[in-house]
Amino acid sequence: MLAFAMARRWPDVLSNALEPGWVPTKMGGPGAPDDMTQAHLTQVWLAVGNEPQANATGRYFYHLRPLAPNPQVQDRTLQDRLIDILAELSGVALPA
């Protein structure tokens, strides 16, 4: 939701969300089904990719492909409330 709020507030800044997958780490456990060698590829692609799809903003990705996010992340009222809560917790307000 924060990534979508940043994309809306600052359209010239690329801000996306992604799912790296459930990978076998200490946290994920040995039975996690995703491949550890694939987990980082979407982050790298979004950071340095030259393809038009990698230069998107306000999107949700899983393994280099856009997916539909939970519809609540598009709710501007919820985004703004999240930003307000984070400002209250951190003592730092985002610039407009």
PEFEN-V661294 format. One record per run of one state. SS is the DSSP state (H for helix, E for strand, - for the rest). FROM is the first residue (numbers start at 1). TO is the last residue. Records with the same first field share a line. If there is no record, write none. Layout:
SS = FROM-TO ; FROM-TO
//
This chain:
- = 1-1 ; 10-16 ; 20-22 ; 24-33 ; 35-40 ; 49-51 ; 56-59 ; 63-64 ; 68-70 ; 75-75 ; 91-96
H = 2-9 ; 41-48 ; 52-55 ; 71-74 ; 76-90
E = 17-19 ; 23-23 ; 34-34 ; 60-62 ; 65-67
//
